[in-house]
Amino acid sequence: MDVSIVILAAGQGTRMKSALPKVLHTISGRPMLWHIVKEAKKLSDDITVVLYHEAETIRSYLEENFENLRFHIQDHANYPGTGGALMGIEFTNDRVLVLNGDMPLVESEELEKFLTIEADIVMSVIDLENPHGYGRVVIEDTEVQCIVEQKDCSESELAITTVNAGVYLFKKAILEKYLPELSNDNAQKEYYLTDIIAMAKRDGYTIKPIYVDEENFKGVNSKADLAHAEEIMQERIKSRWMREGVIFRLPKTSYVEIDVEFKGECEIESGCVLRGKSRIVHSHIKANSIIEESEIRYSSVGPLARVRPGSILEDTHIGNFVEVKKSHLKGVKAGHLSYLGDSEIGEGTNIGAGTITCNYDGKKKYKTFIGKNVFVGSDTQLIAPVKIEDDVIIAAGTTVTKDVPKGSLAISRTPLKIVQDFYYKFFGKK
């Protein structure tokens, strides 16, 4: 589309009370700024991100995740404020959409509506039930007349419930004309973008309002706002997948990040956490289980299980208190109380309770290979690197320190010693 987009992300975000830049705080697995850039990319290839505070940190993240972004460093010392943020930018297209990097819930479909309105300036507005504290937007005959700060409102203006939502579409000529005329003659000594509204109105330009939903244009300025935005995003993510056929038991109790993908009829029970680029295919994730950056195919996980990054489970069942990390399990059963890390385990293998792949010697990680149709008894330790071939039985309580050939029994136990009447001698009674 013939629109340039500017995303304002230069603020310090002091109300977040965090060393992390505000726009890099995550919502459903991705920073706030990622969400808005993703939506902006659907509208235009000409996107400029305005930075100042922690500029290199933010720029580095965006360049790792997006191509063809432009960056502008605000001259904050001389030109602070939202108007100052646009000074020095060269706009490619005849229309310029100005967005905020802390509005992670805006979607491209809503932004497209700005482009359908013919005006010199299109200004987003929200009707609030309680507008206290906000400047009022005065609208007459379908045009914005002015923005009045609450302290300057007359009695009739205080009754207005329409406020500025902070997103604008300008004709490029308007910005080129009025940005140089902005003044910082105000209490904050900043250059305000809203002052262009008054100047354009004074000179007879058309300023049209577009009414938007408060939820979608919600700005995040505190960690309370962040939590509220997270709730809204989670509702969207899970509703989308339920429409695709995924079953969620008590969906509000589970957390699903934006990059998680489902295929087929999956079931997610209560209290589950699904993170990163996990892929769930025709599988059942039982209550209070965690999946991180892994692929689960035709399998069941949990309850109370954890699959850590880099794992693939195929036709497998892992049960409560089983942890899998960077492992490939195919056709495996591990019912409970096991740790399977850096391993490959073949079809028909059963992992007994208390089994541990000892994959770390304090310096390096090593792999454990377990073949097909292996029976691993309870309380077994597999000291990697080690290979267990097909059709092997490992007796309960065994510590495996070397490779086990096909068809074998591996057993290591200390002899059981029984001392008659020791109980009575120890306690001095019978």
Buried (B, 14 or more C-beta within 10 A) or exposed (E): BEBBBBBBBBBEBEBBEEEEBBBBBBBBBBBBBBBBBBBBBEBBEBBBBBBBBBBEEBBEBBEEBBEEBBBBEBEBEEBBBBBBBBBEBEBBBEBBBBBBBBBBBBBEEBBEBBBEBEBBBBBBBBBBEEBEEBBBBBBEEEBBBBBBEBEEBEEEBEEBBBBBBBBBBBBBEBBEBBBEEBEBEEEEEBBBBBBBBBBBBEEEBBBBBBEBEEEBBBBBBBEEBBEBBBEBBBEEBBEEBBEEEBEBBEBEBBBBBBBBEBBEEBBBBBBBBBBBBBBBBBBBBBBBBBBBBBBBBBBBBBBBBBBBBBBBBBBBBBBBBBBBBBBBBBBBBBBBBBBBBBBBBBBBBBBBBBBBBBBEEEEEEBBBBBBBBBBBBBBBBBBBBBBBBBBBBBBBBBBBEEEBEEEBEBEEEEEEEEEEEEEEEEEEEE
